């Protein structure tokens, strides 16, 4: 798959921080690595694509053990992720009058050849040709909104101008952006319907942002929510500047403490990114002055648990139950067990209570009620003794 400097997943960042590409280019190049969560998402994307393009039954994919990286298709993934996503696509076909099995799956579209573009999970058109539907799968646990979603709008814009798909937009009047996200947080599909004309101003904004990012005199460092996955987060001058400001503040002053609390999310993200970059460099053999790679503290473990268990079973002076730890599953785990065994989980409600693990600091806008100032109450109680 061709790599673009400006893609859908980074478009929000490009529109808001036109300096991120130049900052990322200063970093040593690596393979980027992966994660079990990313592998799982790619696996589910691949399975959904195979289902709609090759008409492979889900049961067949499960039986044959589809896998990607560290992830393997399981019945749980099929039941909780893949099948709900497929059913959602079929429902969308009914809602917007298109055949999911006769649409463009993973079409590769570009805005500027070899520079900006990407692949759309599914690009569909209503039978009357007046509605274009851009569909994107999100199999993670973070809910994403479709409304004015920069990634989705960018894909729609690319498809609108790409020679391979532009003819299909000839009679399009309405644009529908759909994020299919089978998780436990609300409806599977988040949908935004808008006139296709919304892409006119968006196109201007995208071209301007790309041009600014290429011009050292115009590009700007702007911090915000788009910084989270930026590859230059560890070395970004905006972030390092925020850390320097935080170090100069006196946390004993109430006003400074308020400023520090607001900085914490950005500073924590910066620290995490810097630590990750340092680890990658040392792992690759790149020296860092004053630091080195060492093995973590060793912990004692059984060389072979089965052999040890067998030994305990044969011992007369130690009972097996004394050598094992057992703990009741949590309410969430027990509900899942009940569902698997076909037992009504409502029977558990009388045995469950919600207990806070303690207090924490939150923004004033947080919807939770104020907690009692326990230290102040304890001090008052001590004085009244």
C-alpha positions in Angstrom: 0.0 0.0 0.0 1.3 3.4 -1.0 2.2 5.8 1.9 1.0 9.4 1.7 2.5 12.3 3.6 -1.1 13.6 4.0 -3.6 10.9 4.8 -7.0 10.5 6.4 -5.9 9.5 9.8 -3.6 12.6 10.1 -5.9 15.1 8.3 -7.3 16.7 11.5 -3.7 17.2 12.7 -2.7 18.7 9.3 -5.6 21.1 9.3 -4.8 22.4 12.8 -1.0 22.1 13.1 0.7 22.7 9.8 4.2 22.1 11.3 3.7 18.5 12.4 5.1 17.0 9.1 8.3 19.0 9.2 8.8 18.0 12.9 8.2 14.4 12.2 10.7 14.5 9.3 13.4 15.4 11.7 13.0 12.1 13.6 14.9 8.9 12.8 12.8 6.6 10.6 11.6 3.3 12.0 9.1 0.7 11.2 6.6 2.2 13.6 5.9 -1.2 15.2 2.4 -2.4 15.9 0.3 -3.5 18.9 -2.1 -6.3 19.7 -5.0 -3.8 19.4 -3.8 -2.5 16.0 -3.4 -6.1 14.8 -6.9 -7.0 16.0 -8.4 -4.0 14.2 -6.5 -4.8 10.9 -7.7 -8.5 11.2 -11.3 -7.4 11.6 -11.0 -5.0 8.7 -9.6 -7.7 6.5 -12.4 -10.2 7.4 -15.1 -7.6 6.7 -13.5 -6.8 3.4 -13.3 -10.5 2.5 -16.9 -11.1 3.5 -18.3 -8.4 1.2 -15.9 -8.9 -1.7 -15.3 -12.6 -1.8 -18.6 -13.6 0.0 -16.6 -15.8 2.4 -18.8 -17.0 5.2 -17.8 -15.9 8.7 -17.9 -19.5 9.9 -15.4 -20.4 7.2 -13.0 -17.6 8.3 -13.4 -18.7 11.9 -12.8 -22.3 11.1 -9.8 -21.6 8.9 -8.3 -19.4 11.6 -7.9 -16.0 9.9 -5.1 -14.0 11.6 -3.0 -10.9 11.3 0.2 -10.2 13.3 -0.5 -11.2 16.9 -4.3 -11.4 16.4 -6.3 -14.5 15.5 -10.1 -14.5 14.7 -12.0 -16.0 17.7 -15.7 -16.7 18.3 -15.8 -13.7 20.7 -14.4 -11.4 18.1 -16.9 -12.8 15.6 -19.9 -12.4 18.0 -19.0 -9.0 19.4 -17.3 -7.2 16.5 -17.4 -8.8 13.1 -21.0 -10.0 12.8 -22.4 -6.7 14.4 -20.4 -4.7 11.9 -21.6 -6.8 8.9 -25.3 -6.6 10.1 -24.8 -2.8 10.5 -23.6 -2.5 6.9 -26.6 -4.5 5.6 -28.9 -2.2 7.6 -27.2 0.8 6.1 -27.9 -0.7 2.6 -31.6 -0.8 3.4 -31.6 2.7 4.9 -29.7 4.4 2.0 -30.9 2.0 -0.8 -27.6 0.4 -1.9 -26.3 -3.1 -2.2 -23.4 -3.7 0.2 -22.1 -6.6 -2.0 -21.9 -4.4 -5.1 -20.0 -1.4 -3.7 -16.4 -0.2 -3.7 -14.6 -1.9 -0.9 -11.1 -0.5 0.1 -10.9 1.8 -3.0 -7.6 3.7 -3.1 -8.2 7.3 -3.9 -6.0 10.4 -4.0 -6.4 14.1 -3.8 -2.8 14.9 -4.9 -1.1 11.9 -6.6 1.7 10.3 -4.5 1.2 13.0 -1.8 -2.3 12.9 -0.3 -4.9 10.1 -0.3 -5.8 6.8 1.3 -8.2 3.8 1.3 -11.9 3.9 2.2 -13.3 0.9 4.0 -16.4 1.1 1.9 -17.7 3.7 -0.6 -21.3 3.3 -1.6 -23.8 5.1 -3.7 -27.6 5.0 -3.6 -29.3 3.4 -6.6 -30.5 6.8 -7.8 -26.9 8.1 -7.6 -27.9 11.1 -5.5 -26.3 10.0 -2.2 -22.7 9.0 -1.6 -22.0 7.0 1.6 -18.5 6.8 3.1 -18.1 4.1 5.6 -15.2 3.6 8.1 -14.7 0.7 10.6 -13.5 1.5 14.1 -13.1 -1.7 16.1 -11.4 -0.2 19.1 -13.0 0.9 22.4 -12.9 4.7 21.8 -16.1 6.1 20.4 -15.6 8.3 17.3 -18.1 10.8 16.0 -18.9 11.1 12.3 -20.1 14.7 12.3 -17.5 16.9 10.5 -15.0 14.1 10.9 -11.9 15.3 9.1 -10.7 11.8 8.2 -14.1 10.9 6.7 -14.5 14.2 4.9 -11.0 13.9 3.4 -11.8 10.4 2.1 -15.0 11.8 0.5 -13.1 14.7 -1.0 -10.4 12.3 -2.5 -13.1 10.1 -4.0 -14.8 13.1 -5.4 -11.7 14.3 -7.4 -9.9 11.0 -8.0 -10.2 9.9 -11.7 -11.2 6.4 -10.7 -14.3 7.5 -8.8 -15.1 11.1 -9.8 -17.7 10.0 -12.4 -19.8 8.4 -9.7 -20.2 11.8 -8.0 -21.8 13.4 -11.1 -25.3 13.4 -9.7 -24.5 13.2 -6.0 -26.4 15.8 -3.9 -26.0 14.3 -0.4 -23.1 13.0 1.6 -23.4 10.4 4.4 -20.5 9.7 6.7 -20.8 6.6 8.7 -18.5 5.2 11.4 -19.2 1.6 12.2 -17.9 0.9 15.7 -19.2 -2.2 17.5 -18.4 -1.5 21.1 -20.3 -1.3 24.3 -20.8 2.5 24.1 -24.0 3.3 22.3 -25.3 2.6 18.7 -23.0 0.7 16.4 -23.3 3.3 13.6 -22.6 7.0 14.1 -24.1 8.8 11.1 -23.7 12.3 9.7 -25.9 13.4 6.8 -25.0 16.6 5.0 -25.2 18.3 1.5 -22.3 17.4 -0.7 -21.5 21.1 -1.0 -19.9 20.8 2.5 -16.8 19.6 0.7 -16.3 22.9 -1.2 -14.9 24.8 1.8 -13.3 21.7 3.2 -11.3 21.3 -0.1 -10.0 24.9 0.2 -9.0 24.3 3.8 -7.1 21.1 3.0 -5.2 22.6 0.1 -4.3 25.7 2.2 -3.1 23.5 5.1 -1.0 21.3 2.8 0.6 24.4 1.2 1.3 26.0 4.6 2.9 22.8 5.8 5.4 23.0 3.0 6.4 26.6 3.6 8.8 27.1 6.6 7.6 30.7 6.8 3.9 29.8 7.1 3.8 26.5 9.0 2.6 26.8 12.6 2.9 24.7 15.8 -0.5 24.4 17.4 -1.3 22.1 20.3 -4.6 20.4 20.8 -6.4 17.0 20.8 -4.8 16.2 17.4 -1.4 15.9 19.2 -2.2 12.6 20.8 -0.8 10.3 18.1 1.6 12.7 16.5 5.0 11.0 15.8 6.8 14.3 16.8 5.1 14.6 20.2 8.3 13.8 22.1 10.3 16.6 20.5 7.6 19.1 19.5 8.7 22.6 20.7 5.1 23.4 21.8 5.2 20.5 24.2 8.7 21.0 25.4 7.8 24.6 26.0 4.8 23.6 28.1 7.0 21.4 30.2 9.5 24.2 30.8 6.6 26.5 31.8 5.3 23.9 34.2 8.8 23.5 35.8 8.9 27.2 36.5 5.5 27.3 38.3 5.3 27.0 42.1 2.7 24.2 42.9 2.3 25.7 46.4 0.5 28.6 44.9 -3.2 28.0 44.3 -3.2 29.9 40.9 -0.2 28.0 39.7 -1.7 24.7 40.8 -4.7 25.4 38.6 -2.4 26.0 35.7 -0.4 22.9 36.4 -3.5 20.7 36.6 -4.6 21.9 33.1 -1.2 21.1 31.7 -1.0 17.5 33.1 -2.6 15.7 30.1 -0.3 17.3 27.6 2.8 16.8 29.8 2.0 13.2 30.5 1.5 12.5 26.8 4.8 14.3 26.1 6.6 12.2 28.7 5.1 9.0 27.3 6.1 9.8 23.8 9.7 10.8 24.8 10.1 7.5 26.7 8.8 5.5 23.8 11.2 7.3 21.4 14.2 6.8 23.7 13.3 3.1 24.1 13.1 2.6 20.3 16.4 4.4 19.8 18.3 2.4 22.4 16.7 -0.8 21.2 18.1 0.0 17.7 21.6 0.6 19.1 21.5 4.4 18.9 23.4 5.8 21.9 21.8 8.4 24.2 24.1 10.4 26.4 23.6 9.5 30.0 21.3 6.5 29.4 21.5 2.8 28.5 19.3 -0.2 28.1 19.2 -2.7 30.9 17.1 -5.8 31.8 14.2 -5.3 34.1 14.4 -6.7 37.6 14.1 -10.5 37.5 11.2 -12.1 39.3 11.1 -15.7 40.4 8.7 -17.9 38.5 8.1 -21.6 38.1 10.2 -23.2 35.4 7.2 -25.5 34.6 3.9 -24.9 36.4 2.4 -28.2 35.3 5.3 -30.1 36.8 5.1 -28.2 40.0 1.3 -28.8 40.2 1.9 -32.5 39.7 4.5 -32.5 42.5 2.0 -30.7 44.9 -0.7 -33.2 44.1 1.5 -36.1 45.1 2.6 -34.5 48.4 0.8 -35.7 51.6 1.5 -32.7 53.9 0.3 -30.0 51.5 -3.2 -29.9 50.1 -3.7 -28.8 46.5 -6.2 -26.0 47.5 -3.6 -24.6 49.9 -1.2 -24.2 46.9 -3.6 -22.4 44.7 -5.1 -18.9 44.7 -8.8 -18.5 43.9 -10.8 -15.3 43.6 -14.5 -14.6 42.7 -14.8 -13.1 39.2 -15.9 -9.4 39.0 -19.5 -8.5 38.2 -18.7 -7.8 34.6 -16.8 -11.1 34.2 -19.6 -13.0 35.9 -22.2 -11.4 33.6 -20.2 -12.6 30.6 -20.0 -16.1 32.1 -23.8 -16.1 32.7 -24.4 -15.1 29.1 -22.0 -17.8 27.8 -23.8 -20.4 29.9 -27.3 -19.2 29.1 -28.1 -18.1 32.6 -30.2 -14.9 33.2 -27.7 -12.3 34.3 -30.5 -10.2 35.9 -30.3 -12.6 38.8 -27.0 -10.9 39.7 -28.4 -7.4 40.2 -29.4 -8.0 43.9 -25.8 -9.0 44.7 -24.0 -6.0 43.0 -23.3 -2.6 44.5 -21.2 0.3 43.0 -18.4 1.3 45.3 -16.0 4.1 44.5 -12.3 3.2 44.8 -11.6 6.7 46.2 -11.5 10.3 45.1 -9.7 12.0 42.2 -9.2 15.4 40.8 -11.5 16.4 37.9 -12.4 19.5 35.9 -15.2 21.7 37.3 -17.3 20.8 34.3 -17.3 17.1 35.2 -20.9 15.8 35.7 -20.1 13.8 38.8 -21.2 15.5 42.1 -18.6 17.0 44.3 -16.9 14.6 46.8 -16.7 15.5 50.4 -13.3 17.0 51.4 -12.3 14.1 53.6 -9.1 15.6 55.0 -10.9 18.7 56.1 -13.7 16.7 57.7 -11.2 14.6 59.5 -9.3 17.6 60.8 -12.6 19.1 62.0 -13.5 15.9 63.8 -10.1 15.7 65.5 -10.6 19.3 66.8 -14.0 18.4 68.2 -12.8 15.4 70.1 
